[in-house]
Structures are given as C-alpha cells and as structure tokens.
Amino acid sequence: MKEIKVDVAVIGGGTAGMVAYRKAKENAKDVVLIEGGQYGTTCARVGCMPSKLLISAADAVHSIEEASGFGIIPSGKPKIDGVKVMQRVRSERDRFVGFVLDTIESIPTETKIEGYAKFVDNKTLQVDDHTTVEAKSIVIATGSSPSILPMFEAAGDRLLVNDDVFYWEDLPESVVVFGAGIIGLEIGQALHRLGVRTKILSKFGLVGPLNHPEIIEYADRTFRDEFYLDTDADTLDIQKAGDQVEITFKNLDGEEQIEKFDYLLAATGRTPNVGNLGLENTTLELNERGIPLFDRFTLQCGNSSIFIAGDADNDLPLLHEAAAEGRIAGENAARFPEVHAGLRTVPLTAVFTDPQIALVGNSYNQLLETPNRCFVTGKVSFENQGRSRVMLKNKGMLYIYAEYGSGLFLGAEMFGPRAEHIAHLLAWAHQKRMCIPEMLQMPFYHPVIEEGVRTALRDANEKLHIGPGLDETSMECGPGI
C-alpha cells in the first residue's frame, strides 16, 4: 500500500473537480486529483453538448417541415439518415471530450491517482487497494448518475439512461421516455422530430422545471399538440418482450393501452455520487439523501476541512454552477482554516426544447414560500408579439416577478421563443438588483422578441402602482402577511 501526504485531495475529475484542482494548485503546493471512472465531464460526454447536437439535428428537420407556413413548399418529406445523425453526434461529442482530455493530460502524472476513493476518516482516503492519501483538506466532486426506479428493471436490456443515447450508431424506431423533466423533454422532443415514435410518460403534472401553474398548463398543452405527453401517467406494467419493451398504461382518455417500444429511456432525475465514499467514517452530518450538510457560499461541510462541489452536493446541478463551486471549494480547501464566502451568481436555468424554457432568480414557488414578502406578476403572451409572429415562433408566455413596495425584480419564468437569451438579460438585471422602473429605462430595439420583456415589465409596473386592497388579484404574498 502506497502512502502519500498532501495539502489537498480532490475526488472527481469532472467540471467541479478539475476547477477545484486548478484553484487549489494556485494556493497550495501538494494537490492530487483522484478519479476512478472515465475522464471527461458529464456535460461534454453525455450531457449538455451531445444533447444539443441531437436537438440541433431535430430542429433542422422541424424547420423544413414548418417552411410551408412561410409559403415555401418543400419537395417531399425530408429524409432522416439516422446513421449520419448519430455519427455527427458522436463525432462532435468526442471532439468536445477531447478538449477536456487535453486539459487532463496537462496535469502532471504524479498528481493524478486512478481509482475510487473512500474516506477512512476526515483526513484520510483509501484509493482502491493501492494508495492511502492523508490530506489536510479534501474536496468531494464526484458528480451524479442517472436515477433508475425499480419498476424499470423489468425492461432488462431494453432499459436506457440518457448517457446511452449518445452512443447509438443509428436511431431506433420507437422509444418510451419516463420523466418530463429537462432531460426527458429535450431528448423526447428531439427523437420525435427525428422520426422516432416517441411517448413521454411522467407523474405529478410536472413540465420541466416550470413552477407557475398557468405556464405549466400552457406548456403541457403546447407540447401535447406536437407529441404524446402525459404528465400524470398511470403505468400499469412494464415487461421485456423479445427485443422490445412492452408498456401497459392508461392513455390520455383513461383507457388501458398496451404498446411496444424498442427502448425505455429512464429520465427520472440524477442521484449524487456520494453513496460509496465511506462518509459514515467521517464526523460529517448528512441529510436524508446521504449528502453532507454544507454552506453553499463556502462549500465547507460543517466545520471540517472537507468541501463539496458540483452535482455531488445537489444544490444547482448545472455546469456553470459546478465550475463556480469548484473555484470556491478549491480555494477554500487550499487556504483552510481560512475560509471565505465565494460569489454565487443568480440562479439561471435554460431548457432547449421548442419553445424553450427558462427560469431566473426566485421561482414562483419560492416566492410563495418566502415569509413576509408580497409580489406582483407582470405577464406577456408571445402569441401576438410582433417579432415572434414574423418568425412563426409565436407560442409562449413570460412571467416577471417584482416585490411590492420596492419594485425589486425578483425572478422570471418563461416558456417561449429564444428564452435562453432573454434569460441572460434578466439574470444580469437580477444580479445588479435592478427595479422594474430601472429595467424599463433600458433600450429595446424594434422589432425584437425582447419587446415582449418590456410588455411584461410594463404590466408589472402598473400592478406595483395599484396598491394593496384596490386590486387584490394583482398581488400575492408569502406566509406571515
């Protein structure tokens, strides 16, 4: 058994782990990076980038099919070559992964340890059966894995997770997707547009990360107009049937239906990879999911010299958040016991469906749960918004939340065109703590989709001036008021 002593040990070579390693190296002499699986981030290998490659192919097909709305009649139905579609997805995915691997290659060999780490105590790790690492500080950056419900196991080798999709060499004939979260909606709609017979079955009435019931209902209806989506599905049975999976479920009319698919894609969330770390051997206090309790501004677990970053902490499992957390955790681990709060940017989520989904700042549900705060909601529909109609992208809604009294911009929720871009403008305004009147003083070009933002801001501003009691429907409050 090899024994080494270091200043900082980072467990995990994904986005958070690599950033934590670099920041720790800037502030400490001896730092090691421990990785037991494949190098290459979740985003590059099986997440953000390959999914957008698949979505881009699907959007290309859809734009041809929608061209008739502009008076342009395609000569026949577009032919989809599944082999070439997936070849490009894999090729470009491998290119993105290659950039990550180049970064890994630049890390000195002597500071990389291959194997799975397990805590012996707060300052000691055992890596497989070959190395013991004694570290002054440790960063947990072990990422997450797809969550598979026990009911799916009956599908046998017909069961897939999103990671598997991006290794396909051809598109299948049919897929049933369980879960209407971000992954399920993005991949499900893309497969549908690429000619794969697709059904999405989900529970609890959820549509992606949307909160407001009016936007959820609108998005649900819009998606159902394009593909089969049941957000309150009643699945009665799952069985493997030869080289297919057989699903028994109640359809949207409440009738029992049996249907076979080539694959069952489980898109029911992801689970932090903390279960096999031996955290029970530490003094850390864990939550009900086995994740160490931590300060989200310092990433410190309790008062220990252990820090956690990225998907492993399940705070905001997004790439830009993982990178930010890696910077904070790596620096604090190297400087321990000197620990400082790092900058946490405004929460920002984008879903690359069509129409897109975006959330910025405080969500509707969060505001309803915030004590002693009243807020108004500025609304706009994109159905008659000028630029949206010009582009035949006039489906969607934007809700903007503002604090009653101060006019402070609190957050926004959008289902509509170009939401990924509008969300950034709103996130910057939120981070600058702008008020609605200030935001209305910003320039709005014509004709652009952003004029819809101005409409929503004007609606919010008008409601802010109505006053309580004069129109109770214009204002909502959290508990305590």
N, C-alpha and C positions, 0 to 999 in steps of 0.2 A: 504494500500500500504506500503510494507516494504521498508525502505530507508537504503542504506549502502554506506560507503565511502571506497575506496580502492586506492592503488597505481597504479595498472594495471588491466585492464579488457581485457580478451581475448575472442573474439567472434568466436566460432567454435572449435569443438573437433576432428578435423581430424589431419593429419600428421603435417601440419604447426602450427595449434592451440596448439596441445599437446607439441610440441617442444618449441614454444613461451612461453607457460605456465611454463615449467621447467626452461628455461633460465631466465625468469622474476623472478621466485621464488629464483633463486640464487643471485639476485641483488636487490630485493625489499621484503618488509615484507608482505604486504597485496595484494594478487593476486587472482582473481577469473576467472573461466573458465565457459563460458556461451554456452550452446548447446540446440537447440530446436528440433533436429531430433535424429536419431539413432547414438549412439556412434559407433566408428569403422571407419577406414579410407576408402576412396574411393578405394584405392589400394587393401586393404585386402578384402573388402566386395564385390565390383562389378567391380574392375579394374584389376590391374597387375596380382594378384595371381590367381583368378578364370579363367581369360582368358588363362593364361599359363597352367593351369590344362586341359582345353579343348583342347588347342593346342597340349599338350603332348600326349593326347589320340589319336588325329588325326595323329600325327607323327608316333605313334606306328603302326597304321593301314597302313599308307603310306609305312613304311619301309618293311612291309610284302609284299605289292603289288609290291615293287621295287626290291625284292630279286632275281627275275628271271634274272636281269641284271648281277648278280654275278654267275649265273649258279645254283642258289638254287630255286627249283620249289616248291612253297607252295602246299599243298594238298587241293585244293579248295579255294574258295574266303573266306577271313576272315569274320566271323560273328560279327556284331556290336550289342551289347546289350545296346541300348540307355538308359535304366533304370539304368544299372550299371555304365555307363559312367557318367551320371549326378549325380548319388548317390555319386561317388567319388569326383566329382567337388564340390558338396555342402558340403560333409563331411570335405574335406581338407580346403575348404574355411572357414567353421565355426571354424576350428582349428586355422587358421591364425587370424580370427577376435577375437577369444578367447584370443590370446596373447595381442591384442590391448585392449580388455575389462579389462584384468588383470591390465594393466597399468592405465586405468581409475579408477579401483577400488582402486588403491593405492593412488589416490588423495583424500585428506581429504574431507568428505562430505560437510563441511561448506564452502569450496572454490568452490563448483560446484553449478551452478544455472541452472535449467532446464527451457527452454522457449526460445522464439525468441526475440532477442534484436533489438531495434530501437533507432536511435540517436534522442535525444531531442535537444541537442546542441553539441559542440565539446567535452565536458567533461561529458555529462550525457546520460545514456542509460535507456530506459524503457524496462523491460523484461516482455512480455505479459501484464497482468493486475495486477501483484502481486509484482514486485520489481522495485525500481529505484536505479540505480547504478551511483554514482558520482566517476569518476576515473581521476587521474592525467594524465594517458596515456591509450590509447586504441589500441588494435591490432585487425584488421579485418582479420580473417582467415576462411571465410565462404565457401570456396571451389567453386565447379561448378556443373552444372547439364546438362544433355543431351539437345541439342538444337533440337526442333521439328518444322519443316517447316509446315505452314498452310495447304499445299496440302496433308500432310499425315493424317490429321484428318478424312478424308473421310474413312479411313480404320477401324475406330471405335475400337472395342476391339481386332482387329487383328493387331493393331499397338503396336510395342515393341521398347524399347530402350535397349542398351547393359546391363543395370542393371537387366532387366527382364530375360535375357537369363540364368543367373546363379541361378535362382530359378526354372527352368524347372525340372520336375520329369522324363521326357523322351524326346528324340529327336523327333522333328516334321518330317513330310515327306518332307516339302518344305518351303523355306524362300527366299524372295527377300530382298536384302540389298541395301539401298540407301546410297551411300557415299563410296569412295575408299580411305579414309584416313587411319590412323593407326588402328582404331577400326574396320572399315568396312573390311579391308583386312585381319586382323588377324582372326576375327570371321568368316568371309565369307569363307576363305580357310579352316579353321578348320571344319566348318559344311559340306562343300563339301567332305572333306576327310572322314568324319564320315557317309557318305552315304545320307546326306540331299540334295535334289535337290535345288541348290542354284544359283541365279543370282545376280551379283553386278552391279548396275547402278549408274553412277556418272556423274559429269559435269566438264568442264574446262580442261579436259585432265590430271588431277592430278592423280598421283600414290603415295599414302602415302605422306611422307614429301620430296620426291626427288625433286631436283632442275634442274640438268643438263638435257637438252632435249635429249641427246643421251642415258643417263641412264634411263630416263623416258620411252623412246621408247622401249628400250631393256626389261625393267621390265614389261611393258604393254604386249609386245608380249609373254614373258615367262609365265606370269600368264594366258593369254588367251589360251595358249596351254594346260593348265590344267583345267580351269573352265571358265564359262561365265563371262566376264568382259567388260563393255562398259564405258569408261571414258568420253565419250561425248554423253551420252544417251539423247534421246528425249522422255520424258514421256508424253503421251497424256492424260491419265485419270487414276484415282485411285478410286475404288469403293469397298465397302464391299459387298460380295456375299455369303450370308449364313454364314457358319463358316470358310470362306476363304476371301481373298482379291483378287480382280481382277485388273490386271495392263494392261493398253493399252500402248504400246510403239513401237518405231521403232527399229527393230533389227539391227545387225551389217551390214546387207545388205541393210538397209534403207527401209525394208518392214514393214508395220504395223502388229503388232502381239498382240494378247490378251492371257494372261496366268494367271492362278490362283495359289495362294500360301497360305499355312497355315498362314503365318505371314509376315508382313512388318517390317523389322528392320531398324529403323532410326539411321544411324551412320554419321550424318552430323555435327559433332562437339559438343562442350560443351560451355555453357554460364556461366560466373562468377556469383555467387550468391550475387549480390550487389543491386538488384533492390528494395528489400523490407527493406532496412536498414535505410531508412529515411535520406539518405545523403544530401537531399535537405535542411535539418535543420541545416547542418553544414556550415562552411565557405570554405569547400574544393572545389577546382576547379576540375571538372570532364571532362573526354574525351567524344568522341561521343558515346561511349558504356556505359557511366554512371560510369566508373571506375575512382576513384580518381587519379590525377596525382601524381606520386611518384618518388623518387630516388631509382633506382634498387640496389644501393650499401648500402644504409642505410635503405631502405624500408619506409622512412618517407614521409608522404603526405604533400607536401608543406613545410611550416614552423611550422606545427601544432604538437601536441603531439599524433597524430593518425598515426598508422603504418599499413601496409597491407602486407600479405604474402600468399604464396601458390597459388592455382588455382584462387583465388579471384582477383589477380592482372593481370592474363592472360599474364604474361611475358614468363615463360617457364613452362607450366603446367605438370610437371613430379615430381614423388615422391622425388627423391634426391634433386631437386631444392626446393620443398616445405619445406623439412627438413632444408636445408641451410637458406632459407629465414626466417623460424620460429626462428632459432637461432639468426639471426641478428636483426629481429624485436623485439623479446622478450627482448633481452639485451638492445637495444636502448630505448625501451619503459620504462624499469625499471630505466635507468640511465638519462632519459630526464631531463633537456635540454642538457645534454652531449650526443652527437650523433656521432658515428664513422662509417666509411665505413667498411663493412664486406667483407670477401673473397667470390667472386663469381667464381666458377670453370668454366672451359671451357665448352661451350655448348656441350652436348652429347645426342644423340637420337638413340635408337635401336628399330627396329620393328621385331617382332618374327614370320614373315612369313617364307616361304621356297621357294626360297632363302630369307635370311634375308636382312634387310635394315638398314643402319647406316649413321648418319651424325655427323661430328666432327668439332668444331670450326666454322670458317666462311663458309657459304654456297656459292655456285656458284652465286646465285642471289645477295647476299650481296656484294660479291666482285665486281660484275659488277656495283653496285651502289655506291661503295666506291670511292670518288674523288681522283685523283692524285695517283692511285696505279695500277701498271701493275703486272700481274701474269702469270705463266705458269701452265699447267696441265699435270701431269705425269699419264699415263694410264696403266692399265693391264686388260686383259681378263682372266677369270678363266677357259675358255673352254679347254685350253691346259695346264693348270697349273698342275704340277705333282701330288701332294697330292690330289687335288680336283678330278682329273680323277680317281685316285685309289679308292676314296670313292664314285664315281658316283655322285659327287656334283659339277660337272664342268660347272656350269652356273653362270654367273655374271661378274661384272665389278667393278673396284676400280679406282677412280679419286682422285689424290692428288694435292692440290693447293699450289704453292710456290711463294713468292714475287720475282719479277725480281729485280736483283741488290743485295739484301741482302741474298737471298736464304732461307728466313724465311719460315717455314712451317705454312701455313695459315689455312688449313682446308682440309677435305676429305669427299667424298661421296661414299657410297658403296652399291651395290646390289649383294649379293653373299654369299658363304658359311662361316659360323662362324663369321659373321660380328659383332656380339655382343662382341666377344673377341678382334678382330682386332681393333675395335673402341676404346677400352680401352687403348691399346698400343699407338694409335695415339693421344688420348686425353691427355695422360701423356706427350707425346713428345710436344704437343702444349702448355700445361701448363708450361713446362720447357723452352718454347721459343727456341726450337731446330731448327737448319737449316738443309736443306736436306743433305749436306755432313756429318753433325754430325750423323744424323739418319742412314746413310749408314755405319757408323763405328760400329753400334750396331751388336751383334751376331744374326745370322739367322741359325737355325738348318736345317738339311735336313733329310727326306723330310717333310715339314710342309706347311700349307697354307700361313703362314707368308712370305714365299719366294715370294709370289705374291706381297706383300708390297714392298719388295726390288726391284722387277722389275719396279713397278710404281715409286719408288724413283729414280732409275737409269734413267728412262725416263724423269722425271722432272729435274734431274741434268744435263742431256745432253742438254735439252732445255734452261736451265739457262745459259749455256756456248755458245749458238749460237749467242746471241746478237740481239738487235733490228735492223730491216732493212734487215738482212740476211735471215730471215725466219719469216715473219710477222704472219704466221699461228700458230707459236709456242707460241705466247704471246697475251694476252687480257688485256684491260685497262678499268678502270672506267672513269667517266666523268672528263674532265679537261686536258686530255692528248691526 
